[in-house]
Amino acid sequence: MQQLSKLLDIMARLRHPETGCEWDRRQTFATIAPYTIEEAYEVADAIHRGDTEGLKDELGDLLLQVVFHARMAEEAGDFDFEDVAAAIGDKLERRHPHIFGDGAPADEASVRRNWEAIKAAEREERHGASASLLDGIPRALPALKQAQKLAGRAAGAGFDWPDAAGVRRKIDEELAELDRELEAGDRPGIEDEIGDLFFSLVNLARHTGVDAEAAAAAANRKFERRFRALEAAATAQGASVAALDAAELEDLWQAVKAEEGAGRRR
């Protein structure tokens, strides 16, 4: 707690209206928000790389974001860091009645159902009679993550396919609709159908227990890894990627994939 108090004092000095740092003083919630999102991604990246030392630093950077926002709110007379900590502590206790309340011990499925029911009650209390199942899903989330949450909320009310096979048929339907728009050359229609296809793929991921955002990120990393290997293979042949024709690039790509598969089997 001593170090946390020190951090809060540092932020107060940085934001001091007369003697603080000019850059820190002119920031607002809106200008700091992009940094908050970026730091959260850097935390996730350190975890993915297994870099525990880096994770310590990135968690510190993310904590700074919380302290920064809390300080600006305190200056506005809205809330302070203590209120933030109290709010999350109260929320955790409220959402874990089987631990902190009178609820009986529960299995994981029951805990999840109770969690969602408590969250639904919180949304209704906050939004009143106009509460929607979709309230509280941040619009700033990455699109795939947001889609999975939207579909999951709707599924909780029974608005869903009965199984993954139904979603798979929907994907075929969306592909057929996309083909028609491609043939017509209708750019807005193409964009719309590609969006529908993404949403259907997200639902297939949800039905099969796959995190769509994580799957897409893994595919990105796989492509980057293989393309870098392709570049290295081209260089070893005394050529650049740009100098190779489509057939040569395809041969190198298949060789990279085969080598990667052989490496996993060794």
C-alpha positions in Angstrom: 0.0 0.0 0.0 3.0 2.3 0.6 3.9 2.1 -3.1 0.3 2.7 -4.2 0.2 5.8 -2.0 3.4 7.0 -3.6 1.9 6.5 -7.1 -1.2 8.5 -6.2 1.0 11.3 -4.8 3.1 11.3 -8.0 -0.1 11.6 -10.1 -1.4 14.4 -7.9 1.9 16.3 -8.5 1.9 15.7 -12.2 -1.7 17.1 -12.4 -1.0 20.1 -10.1 -2.5 23.1 -11.9 0.5 25.4 -11.2 3.6 23.2 -10.7 2.6 20.0 -12.6 3.6 18.6 -16.0 2.1 20.6 -18.8 1.3 17.4 -20.8 -0.3 15.6 -17.9 -2.3 18.7 -16.9 -4.0 19.1 -20.2 -5.2 15.5 -20.6 -8.9 14.5 -20.3 -10.7 11.2 -20.0 -11.1 11.3 -23.8 -7.5 11.9 -24.6 -6.2 9.3 -22.1 -8.7 6.5 -23.2 -6.7 5.4 -26.2 -3.6 4.9 -24.0 -5.7 2.9 -21.6 -6.8 0.6 -24.4 -3.2 0.3 -25.8 -1.8 -0.6 -22.3 -4.4 -3.4 -21.9 -3.3 -4.8 -25.3 0.4 -4.6 -24.2 -0.5 -6.6 -21.0 -2.1 -9.3 -23.2 0.9 -9.3 -25.5 3.3 -9.8 -22.6 1.2 -12.7 -21.4 1.2 -14.3 -24.8 5.0 -14.0 -25.1 5.4 -15.5 -21.6 7.4 -12.4 -20.6 6.8 -12.2 -16.8 9.2 -9.3 -16.4 7.5 -7.4 -19.2 4.1 -8.3 -17.7 5.2 -6.6 -14.4 6.0 -3.4 -16.3 2.9 -3.5 -18.5 0.6 -4.1 -15.5 2.3 -1.0 -13.9 1.5 1.0 -17.0 -2.1 -0.2 -16.9 -2.4 0.7 -13.2 -1.1 4.2 -14.1 -4.1 4.5 -16.5 -6.5 3.7 -13.6 -4.8 6.2 -11.3 -4.8 8.9 -14.1 -8.5 8.5 -14.7 -9.3 8.4 -11.0 -7.3 11.6 -10.4 -9.1 13.5 -13.1 -12.4 12.3 -11.6 -11.3 13.4 -8.1 -10.4 16.9 -9.5 -13.9 17.1 -11.0 -15.5 16.1 -7.6 -16.9 12.9 -9.0 -15.0 10.0 -7.3 -11.5 9.1 -6.4 -9.2 6.0 -6.4 -10.6 4.8 -3.1 -14.1 4.9 -4.6 -12.9 2.9 -7.6 -11.3 0.2 -5.4 -14.4 0.1 -3.1 -16.7 -0.3 -6.1 -14.9 -3.3 -7.6 -14.6 -4.9 -4.1 -18.3 -4.5 -3.5 -19.0 -5.9 -7.0 -16.9 -9.0 -6.5 -18.5 -9.8 -3.2 -22.0 -9.2 -4.7 -21.3 -11.5 -7.6 -19.8 -14.3 -5.5 -22.6 -15.0 -3.0 -21.3 -18.6 -2.7 -18.1 -17.3 -1.3 -19.0 -14.1 0.6 -22.7 -14.6 1.2 -25.1 -17.2 2.5 -25.1 -19.1 -0.8 -24.2 -22.8 -0.8 -21.1 -24.0 -2.6 -21.7 -24.2 -6.3 -20.2 -25.8 -9.4 -18.8 -23.7 -12.2 -21.9 -23.9 -14.3 -24.1 -22.6 -11.4 -21.6 -19.9 -10.6 -21.7 -18.7 -14.2 -25.5 -18.7 -14.2 -25.6 -16.8 -10.9 -23.0 -14.3 -12.2 -25.1 -13.5 -15.3 -28.3 -13.3 -13.3 -26.7 -10.8 -10.9 -25.3 -8.8 -13.8 -28.8 -8.7 -15.4 -30.3 -7.4 -12.1 -27.6 -4.7 -12.0 -28.4 -3.6 -15.5 -32.1 -3.4 -14.7 -31.3 -1.4 -11.5 -29.2 1.0 -13.6 -31.4 1.3 -16.6 -34.8 0.7 -15.2 -37.7 -0.6 -17.3 -35.8 0.3 -20.5 -33.0 -2.1 -19.6 -31.8 -4.3 -22.5 -29.9 -7.6 -22.4 -27.3 -5.8 -24.5 -26.7 -2.9 -22.2 -23.2 -2.6 -20.8 -21.4 -4.1 -23.8 -18.7 -1.5 -24.6 -18.8 -0.2 -28.2 -15.0 0.3 -28.0 -14.4 -3.5 -27.8 -12.7 -5.1 -30.8 -15.4 -6.0 -33.3 -15.1 -9.8 -32.9 -15.1 -9.6 -29.1 -18.1 -7.3 -29.2 -20.0 -9.7 -31.6 -19.3 -12.7 -29.4 -20.7 -10.8 -26.4 -23.8 -9.5 -28.2 -24.6 -13.0 -29.5 -24.0 -14.5 -26.1 -26.3 -12.1 -24.4 -29.0 -12.8 -27.0 -28.5 -16.6 -26.6 -29.0 -16.3 -22.9 -32.6 -15.3 -23.7 -33.0 -18.2 -26.1 -32.4 -16.3 -29.3 -29.9 -18.7 -30.8 -29.3 -21.7 -33.1 -29.9 -25.0 -31.4 -26.4 -26.3 -32.3 -23.3 -25.6 -34.3 -24.7 -27.3 -37.3 -27.3 -24.6 -37.6 -24.7 -21.9 -37.5 -22.6 -23.7 -40.2 -25.6 -23.7 -42.5 -26.0 -20.0 -41.8 -22.4 -19.5 -42.9 -23.2 -21.2 -46.3 -26.2 -18.9 -46.6 -24.1 -15.8 -46.0 -21.5 -17.0 -48.5 -24.1 -17.4 -51.1 -25.4 -13.9 -50.4 -21.9 -12.5 -50.6 -21.3 -14.2 -53.9 -24.4 -12.5 -55.3 -23.2 -9.1 -54.2 -19.7 -9.8 -55.6 -21.2 -10.7 -58.9 -23.3 -7.5 -58.9 -20.3 -5.4 -57.9 -22.3 -3.6 -55.2 -19.7 -2.3 -52.8 -22.1 -1.4 -49.9 -23.8 -4.8 -50.4 -20.4 -6.6 -50.3 -19.4 -4.8 -47.1 -22.8 -5.7 -45.5 -22.5 -9.4 -46.4 -18.9 -9.6 -45.3 -20.0 -8.2 -42.0 -22.8 -10.8 -41.8 -20.3 -13.5 -42.6 -18.0 -12.4 -39.8 -20.9 -12.3 -37.4 -21.9 -15.9 -38.3 -18.3 -17.1 -37.9 -18.3 -15.5 -34.5 -21.4 -17.5 -33.6 -19.8 -20.7 -34.8 -16.8 -19.9 -32.6 -19.2 -19.4 -29.6 -21.0 -22.6 -30.2 -17.8 -24.6 -30.4 -16.3 -22.9 -27.3 -13.7 -20.9 -29.2 -12.9 -17.3 -28.4 -13.3 -15.6 -31.8 -10.9 -12.7 -31.0 -8.2 -15.1 -29.8 -8.6 -17.3 -32.8 -8.3 -14.3 -35.2 -5.2 -13.1 -33.3 -3.6 -16.6 -33.5 -4.3 -16.6 -37.2 -2.6 -13.2 -37.6 0.4 -14.5 -35.7 0.6 -17.6 -37.8 0.5 -15.7 -41.0 3.2 -13.3 -39.8 5.4 -16.2 -38.7 5.0 -18.0 -42.0 5.4 -14.9 -44.2 8.6 -14.0 -42.3 9.9 -17.5 -43.0 8.9 -17.1 -46.7 10.9 -13.8 -46.8 13.9 -15.6 -45.3 13.6 -18.5 -47.8 13.5 -16.0 -50.7 16.5 -14.2 -49.4 18.4 -17.5 -49.1 17.7 -18.0 -52.8 19.1 -14.6 -53.6 15.7 -13.1 -54.4 13.2 -10.7 -52.8 9.5 -11.6 -52.3 8.5 -8.9 -54.8 10.7 -10.4 -57.5 9.1 -13.8 -57.4 6.0 -14.7 -59.4 2.8 -16.2 -58.0 3.9 -19.8 -58.7 7.3 -19.3 -57.0 5.7 -17.7 -54.0 3.1 -20.5 -53.7 6.0 -23.1 -53.8 7.8 -21.2 -51.0 4.6 -20.9 -49.0 3.9 -24.6 -49.2 7.5 -25.4 -48.3 7.3 -23.1 -45.2 4.1 -24.8 -44.1 5.6 -28.2 -44.6 8.7 -27.3 -42.6 6.5 -25.9 -39.8 4.5 -29.1 -39.7 7.6 -31.2 -39.6 9.0 -29.1 -36.8 5.9 -29.7 -34.7 6.2 -33.5 -35.3 9.8 -33.6 -34.2 
